[in-house]
Amino acid sequence: MPAVATVRPAALIAAALALTLGAALAPFAPASAAPQGLRAAAPDVDDEGGTPALRDQLEAASKGYLDAKTALDRSVKRQKQLAEQLATTESQLVEHSTKVAEIAAQAYRSGRLGAASALLHSGSPAGFMDRAAALDAVAANEDRAVRELQNTRDKVSTTKQALDVEVQEQRKQVAVMAKRKDQAERALTVSIERDEAAERAEAAERASRTPSRSSGSSPTAKAAPRNSDGSWPSESCSVNDPTPANGCITPRTLHALKQAKAAGYTRYVSCYRSGGSGEHPKGRACDFAAQKNGFGGDATGGDRTYGNNLAAYFVNNADRLAVLYVIWYRQIWLPSSGWKAYSGARGDPSSDHTNHVHLSVY
């Protein structure tokens, strides 16, 4: 019998978890004017504070990370099923092996009933037929037991091979997750190195920033629909944006928007934007104002607490809402890396995200 491959799903899951450090709509302002605080960006600077190249890198990294995580979760589930199946099959193997051994021992002790022996010990043709029938029954029982034993051995071998495949799949997905994490962090590092003003702002703000912490536990969002294999279905900008932006958004973006509303986050929101890079033109992003009347200056006091709680709500429900990233108060949360520094090149409240929480979904 082939050697059993050592399967350590816990180690693979731990490695994947180590990659993750973080883990009816509101009353709106009039649509006739752009929200206060939003200004046109230079061609090489996105209106959300980063360059188009940076946004593309963050989107690709987060999508790739979530895809790999979904594949890993699916593989871990399959491995658990195979392990349970293997345990059951190996128990059957012991049972069938014992049965065949007993048949062999019995045949050795009593001698096999052959056709000649049956004829010699029969007193009549009818007796011969009875003995011949008994011979057939014994032989059929032995054959069945041997076949069951062999089939069970084959099943054990096949299950072990399937387990090996899942272990390799998990190693592959953990490696992909690590690669995507590195991709996102390198993109952010390059962005900061190119922007000395953003770096100075980050250093000045570091001591007081706590966007990932809220004053209480976040409500649990209703999960957005997934495919049967756990992946996120492809969606286009196909439903009306109910915010003053008057464009289109994806069904998943609308779901996140409604869930935030249901959780009590009812201040001004703007989603679709026709220009710029990132997810706004694709209908996969929304900006949630921290102040009651729209995008103003830096949020302070209760407005900043509102932003803190909203950012924490999206982070805590990231897996249910398919969150790609959250930006708030000069920080960005990524599913692969948790909170990282993120400041706008212009240093204003909009690009620094000190007046609104940005949400991007898959």
Secondary structure as a PSIPRED ss2 file (coil, helix, strand):
# PSIPRED VFORMAT (PSIPRED V4.0)

   1 M C   1.000  0.000  0.000
   2 P C   1.000  0.000  0.000
   3 A C   1.000  0.000  0.000
   4 V C   1.000  0.000  0.000
   5 A C   1.000  0.000  0.000
   6 T C   1.000  0.000  0.000
   7 V C   1.000  0.000  0.000
   8 R C   1.000  0.000  0.000
   9 P H   0.000  1.000  0.000
  10 A H   0.000  1.000  0.000
  11 A H   0.000  1.000  0.000
  12 L H   0.000  1.000  0.000
  13 I H   0.000  1.000  0.000
  14 A H   0.000  1.000  0.000
  15 A H   0.000  1.000  0.000
  16 A H   0.000  1.000  0.000
  17 L H   0.000  1.000  0.000
  18 A H   0.000  1.000  0.000
  19 L C   1.000  0.000  0.000
  20 T C   1.000  0.000  0.000
  21 L C   1.000  0.000  0.000
  22 G C   1.000  0.000  0.000
  23 A C   1.000  0.000  0.000
  24 A C   1.000  0.000  0.000
  25 L C   1.000  0.000  0.000
  26 A C   1.000  0.000  0.000
  27 P C   1.000  0.000  0.000
  28 F C   1.000  0.000  0.000
  29 A C   1.000  0.000  0.000
  30 P C   1.000  0.000  0.000
  31 A C   1.000  0.000  0.000
  32 S C   1.000  0.000  0.000
  33 A C   1.000  0.000  0.000
  34 A C   1.000  0.000  0.000
  35 P C   1.000  0.000  0.000
  36 Q C   1.000  0.000  0.000
  37 G C   1.000  0.000  0.000
  38 L C   1.000  0.000  0.000
  39 R C   1.000  0.000  0.000
  40 A C   1.000  0.000  0.000
  41 A C   1.000  0.000  0.000
  42 A C   1.000  0.000  0.000
  43 P C   1.000  0.000  0.000
  44 D C   1.000  0.000  0.000
  45 V C   1.000  0.000  0.000
  46 D C   1.000  0.000  0.000
  47 D C   1.000  0.000  0.000
  48 E C   1.000  0.000  0.000
  49 G C   1.000  0.000  0.000
  50 G C   1.000  0.000  0.000
  51 T C   1.000  0.000  0.000
  52 P H   0.000  1.000  0.000
  53 A H   0.000  1.000  0.000
  54 L H   0.000  1.000  0.000
  55 R H   0.000  1.000  0.000
  56 D H   0.000  1.000  0.000
  57 Q H   0.000  1.000  0.000
  58 L H   0.000  1.000  0.000
  59 E H   0.000  1.000  0.000
  60 A H   0.000  1.000  0.000
  61 A H   0.000  1.000  0.000
  62 S H   0.000  1.000  0.000
  63 K H   0.000  1.000  0.000
  64 G H   0.000  1.000  0.000
  65 Y H   0.000  1.000  0.000
  66 L H   0.000  1.000  0.000
  67 D H   0.000  1.000  0.000
  68 A H   0.000  1.000  0.000
  69 K H   0.000  1.000  0.000
  70 T H   0.000  1.000  0.000
  71 A H   0.000  1.000  0.000
  72 L H   0.000  1.000  0.000
  73 D H   0.000  1.000  0.000
  74 R H   0.000  1.000  0.000
  75 S H   0.000  1.000  0.000
  76 V H   0.000  1.000  0.000
  77 K H   0.000  1.000  0.000
  78 R H   0.000  1.000  0.000
  79 Q H   0.000  1.000  0.000
  80 K H   0.000  1.000  0.000
  81 Q H   0.000  1.000  0.000
  82 L H   0.000  1.000  0.000
  83 A H   0.000  1.000  0.000
  84 E H   0.000  1.000  0.000
  85 Q H   0.000  1.000  0.000
  86 L H   0.000  1.000  0.000
  87 A H   0.000  1.000  0.000
  88 T H   0.000  1.000  0.000
  89 T H   0.000  1.000  0.000
  90 E H   0.000  1.000  0.000
  91 S H   0.000  1.000  0.000
  92 Q H   0.000  1.000  0.000
  93 L H   0.000  1.000  0.000
  94 V H   0.000  1.000  0.000
  95 E H   0.000  1.000  0.000
  96 H H   0.000  1.000  0.000
  97 S H   0.000  1.000  0.000
  98 T H   0.000  1.000  0.000
  99 K H   0.000  1.000  0.000
 100 V H   0.000  1.000  0.000
 101 A H   0.000  1.000  0.000
 102 E H   0.000  1.000  0.000
 103 I H   0.000  1.000  0.000
 104 A H   0.000  1.000  0.000
 105 A H   0.000  1.000  0.000
 106 Q H   0.000  1.000  0.000
 107 A H   0.000  1.000  0.000
 108 Y H   0.000  1.000  0.000
 109 R H   0.000  1.000  0.000
 110 S H   0.000  1.000  0.000
 111 G C   1.000  0.000  0.000
 112 R C   1.000  0.000  0.000
 113 L C   1.000  0.000  0.000
 114 G C   1.000  0.000  0.000
 115 A H   0.000  1.000  0.000
 116 A H   0.000  1.000  0.000
 117 S H   0.000  1.000  0.000
 118 A H   0.000  1.000  0.000
 119 L H   0.000  1.000  0.000
 120 L H   0.000  1.000  0.000
 121 H C   1.000  0.000  0.000
 122 S C   1.000  0.000  0.000
 123 G C   1.000  0.000  0.000
 124 S C   1.000  0.000  0.000
 125 P H   0.000  1.000  0.000
 126 A H   0.000  1.000  0.000
 127 G H   0.000  1.000  0.000
 128 F H   0.000  1.000  0.000
 129 M H   0.000  1.000  0.000
 130 D H   0.000  1.000  0.000
 131 R H   0.000  1.000  0.000
 132 A H   0.000  1.000  0.000
 133 A H   0.000  1.000  0.000
 134 A H   0.000  1.000  0.000
 135 L H   0.000  1.000  0.000
 136 D H   0.000  1.000  0.000
 137 A H   0.000  1.000  0.000
 138 V H   0.000  1.000  0.000
 139 A H   0.000  1.000  0.000
 140 A H   0.000  1.000  0.000
 141 N H   0.000  1.000  0.000
 142 E H   0.000  1.000  0.000
 143 D H   0.000  1.000  0.000
 144 R H   0.000  1.000  0.000
 145 A H   0.000  1.000  0.000
 146 V H   0.000  1.000  0.000
 147 R H   0.000  1.000  0.000
 148 E H   0.000  1.000  0.000
 149 L H   0.000  1.000  0.000
 150 Q H   0.000  1.000  0.000
 151 N H   0.000  1.000  0.000
 152 T H   0.000  1.000  0.000
 153 R H   0.000  1.000  0.000
 154 D H   0.000  1.000  0.000
 155 K H   0.000  1.000  0.000
 156 V H   0.000  1.000  0.000
 157 S H   0.000  1.000  0.000
 158 T H   0.000  1.000  0.000
 159 T H   0.000  1.000  0.000
 160 K H   0.000  1.000  0.000
 161 Q H   0.000  1.000  0.000
 162 A H   0.000  1.000  0.000
 163 L H   0.000  1.000  0.000
 164 D H   0.000  1.000  0.000
 165 V H   0.000  1.000  0.000
 166 E H   0.000  1.000  0.000
 167 V H   0.000  1.000  0.000
 168 Q H   0.000  1.000  0.000
 169 E H   0.000  1.000  0.000
 170 Q H   0.000  1.000  0.000
 171 R H   0.000  1.000  0.000
 172 K H   0.000  1.000  0.000
 173 Q H   0.000  1.000  0.000
 174 V H   0.000  1.000  0.000
 175 A H   0.000  1.000  0.000
 176 V H   0.000  1.000  0.000
 177 M H   0.000  1.000  0.000
 178 A H   0.000  1.000  0.000
 179 K H   0.000  1.000  0.000
 180 R H   0.000  1.000  0.000
 181 K H   0.000  1.000  0.000
 182 D H   0.000  1.000  0.000
 183 Q H   0.000  1.000  0.000
 184 A H   0.000  1.000  0.000
 185 E H   0.000  1.000  0.000
 186 R H   0.000  1.000  0.000
 187 A H   0.000  1.000  0.000
 188 L H   0.000  1.000  0.000
 189 T H   0.000  1.000  0.000
 190 V H   0.000  1.000  0.000
 191 S H   0.000  1.000  0.000
 192 I H   0.000  1.000  0.000
 193 E H   0.000  1.000  0.000
 194 R H   0.000  1.000  0.000
 195 D C   1.000  0.000  0.000
 196 E H   0.000  1.000  0.000
 197 A H   0.000  1.000  0.000
 198 A H   0.000  1.000  0.000
 199 E H   0.000  1.000  0.000
 200 R H   0.000  1.000  0.000
 201 A H   0.000  1.000  0.000
 202 E H   0.000  1.000  0.000
 203 A H   0.000  1.000  0.000
 204 A H   0.000  1.000  0.000
 205 E H   0.000  1.000  0.000
 206 R C   1.000  0.000  0.000
 207 A C   1.000  0.000  0.000
 208 S C   1.000  0.000  0.000
 209 R C   1.000  0.000  0.000
 210 T C   1.000  0.000  0.000
 211 P C   1.000  0.000  0.000
 212 S C   1.000  0.000  0.000
 213 R C   1.000  0.000  0.000
 214 S C   1.000  0.000  0.000
 215 S C   1.000  0.000  0.000
 216 G C   1.000  0.000  0.000
 217 S C   1.000  0.000  0.000
 218 S C   1.000  0.000  0.000
 219 P C   1.000  0.000  0.000
 220 T C   1.000  0.000  0.000
 221 A C   1.000  0.000  0.000
 222 K C   1.000  0.000  0.000
 223 A C   1.000  0.000  0.000
 224 A C   1.000  0.000  0.000
 225 P C   1.000  0.000  0.000
 226 R C   1.000  0.000  0.000
 227 N C   1.000  0.000  0.000
 228 S C   1.000  0.000  0.000
 229 D C   1.000  0.000  0.000
 230 G C   1.000  0.000  0.000
 231 S C   1.000  0.000  0.000
 232 W C   1.000  0.000  0.000
 233 P C   1.000  0.000  0.000
 234 S C   1.000  0.000  0.000
 235 E C   1.000  0.000  0.000
 236 S C   1.000  0.000  0.000
 237 C C   1.000  0.000  0.000
 238 S C   1.000  0.000  0.000
 239 V E   0.000  0.000  1.000
 240 N E   0.000  0.000  1.000
 241 D C   1.000  0.000  0.000
 242 P C   1.000  0.000  0.000
 243 T C   1.000  0.000  0.000
 244 P C   1.000  0.000  0.000
 245 A C   1.000  0.000  0.000
 246 N C   1.000  0.000  0.000
 247 G C   1.000  0.000  0.000
 248 C E   0.000  0.000  1.000
 249 I E   0.000  0.000  1.000
 250 T C   1.000  0.000  0.000
 251 P H   0.000  1.000  0.000
 252 R H   0.000  1.000  0.000
 253 T H   0.000  1.000  0.000
 254 L H   0.000  1.000  0.000
 255 H H   0.000  1.000  0.000
 256 A H   0.000  1.000  0.000
 257 L H   0.000  1.000  0.000
 258 K H   0.000  1.000  0.000
 259 Q H   0.000  1.000  0.000
 260 A H   0.000  1.000  0.000
 261 K H   0.000  1.000  0.000
 262 A H   0.000  1.000  0.000
 263 A C   1.000  0.000  0.000
 264 G C   1.000  0.000  0.000
 265 Y C   1.000  0.000  0.000
 266 T C   1.000  0.000  0.000
 267 R C   1.000  0.000  0.000
 268 Y C   1.000  0.000  0.000
 269 V E   0.000  0.000  1.000
 270 S E   0.000  0.000  1.000
 271 C C   1.000  0.000  0.000
 272 Y C   1.000  0.000  0.000
 273 R C   1.000  0.000  0.000
 274 S C   1.000  0.000  0.000
 275 G C   1.000  0.000  0.000
 276 G C   1.000  0.000  0.000
 277 S C   1.000  0.000  0.000
 278 G C   1.000  0.000  0.000
 279 E C   1.000  0.000  0.000
 280 H H   0.000  1.000  0.000
 281 P H   0.000  1.000  0.000
 282 K H   0.000  1.000  0.000
 283 G C   1.000  0.000  0.000
 284 R C   1.000  0.000  0.000
 285 A E   0.000  0.000  1.000
 286 C E   0.000  0.000  1.000
 287 D E   0.000  0.000  1.000
 288 F E   0.000  0.000  1.000
 289 A E   0.000  0.000  1.000
 290 A C   1.000  0.000  0.000
 291 Q C   1.000  0.000  0.000
 292 K C   1.000  0.000  0.000
 293 N C   1.000  0.000  0.000
 294 G C   1.000  0.000  0.000
 295 F C   1.000  0.000  0.000
 296 G C   1.000  0.000  0.000
 297 G C   1.000  0.000  0.000
 298 D C   1.000  0.000  0.000
 299 A C   1.000  0.000  0.000
 300 T C   1.000  0.000  0.000
 301 G H   0.000  1.000  0.000
 302 G H   0.000  1.000  0.000
 303 D H   0.000  1.000  0.000
 304 R H   0.000  1.000  0.000
 305 T H   0.000  1.000  0.000
 306 Y H   0.000  1.000  0.000
 307 G H   0.000  1.000  0.000
 308 N H   0.000  1.000  0.000
 309 N H   0.000  1.000  0.000
 310 L H   0.000  1.000  0.000
 311 A H   0.000  1.000  0.000
 312 A H   0.000  1.000  0.000
 313 Y H   0.000  1.000  0.000
 314 F H   0.000  1.000  0.000
 315 V H   0.000  1.000  0.000
 316 N H   0.000  1.000  0.000
 317 N C   1.000  0.000  0.000
 318 A H   0.000  1.000  0.000
 319 D H   0.000  1.000  0.000
 320 R H   0.000  1.000  0.000
 321 L H   0.000  1.000  0.000
 322 A C   1.000  0.000  0.000
 323 V E   0.000  0.000  1.000
 324 L E   0.000  0.000  1.000
 325 Y E   0.000  0.000  1.000
 326 V E   0.000  0.000  1.000
 327 I E   0.000  0.000  1.000
 328 W E   0.000  0.000  1.000
 329 Y C   1.000  0.000  0.000
 330 R C   1.000  0.000  0.000
 331 Q E   0.000  0.000  1.000
 332 I E   0.000  0.000  1.000
 333 W E   0.000  0.000  1.000
 334 L E   0.000  0.000  1.000
 335 P C   1.000  0.000  0.000
 336 S C   1.000  0.000  0.000
 337 S C   1.000  0.000  0.000
 338 G E   0.000  0.000  1.000
 339 W E   0.000  0.000  1.000
 340 K E   0.000  0.000  1.000
 341 A E   0.000  0.000  1.000
 342 Y C   1.000  0.000  0.000
 343 S C   1.000  0.000  0.000
 344 G C   1.000  0.000  0.000
 345 A C   1.000  0.000  0.000
 346 R C   1.000  0.000  0.000
 347 G C   1.000  0.000  0.000
 348 D C   1.000  0.000  0.000
 349 P C   1.000  0.000  0.000
 350 S C   1.000  0.000  0.000
 351 S C   1.000  0.000  0.000
 352 D C   1.000  0.000  0.000
 353 H C   1.000  0.000  0.000
 354 T C   1.000  0.000  0.000
 355 N C   1.000  0.000  0.000
 356 H E   0.000  0.000  1.000
 357 V E   0.000  0.000  1.000
 358 H E   0.000  0.000  1.000
 359 L E   0.000  0.000  1.000
 360 S E   0.000  0.000  1.000
 361 V E   0.000  0.000  1.000
 362 Y C   1.000  0.000  0.000
